[in-house]
Structures are given as structure tokens and as C-alpha cells.
């Protein structure tokens, strides 16, 4: 029984790591200066983005917007380009955000 409980705890910890790791990547990439996970700040909440695009195949489109910047979709405040963030990190972040719904 202890083995099963230990396995379940370990599995839960492994499932939590990617979410934490991607939140850390968002911090490292300075995304959280304008975005929060569950509430609007300068930019929309990540959960609101996930809700808006739920079920749509938009990861590549959103990754391009993150890379190049944009304006008008969520209000008048423009999102600056993030050209210094590696493409692989942007893909990881976008995938993580879209799974928050």
C-alpha cells in the first residue's frame, strides 16, 4: 500500500513539474511583467487567452504574435515584440498557456 501511495505522489509531482517549469520560463522571459495567470494586468490573463482560443488550432499564430508583437486583439495596449526569446521557448509558453483553460 505504501508503494502505491508513493507512486501516486511521485506521479502527481511529475505532472505538476511542467506547469511550474513553464511558469518559471514565463518569469525568465519577462512575460509576467505584463501578464498574470488568472487575472488581467497590463495584458490579458493567460487563462482568458486559453479560454478564448479553446479548441482552435492557433498555437503557430500566437507564437508569431508573441515573437513579432501585436495590438488590438485585447485592447489598446500593444504587446511589444519578443525577438530575443528563443522560438522553442515561445512554443513551449504558448502550448502551456493554451492548456490553462
Order of alpha helices (4+ residues) and beta strands (2+ residues): alpha-alpha-alpha-alpha
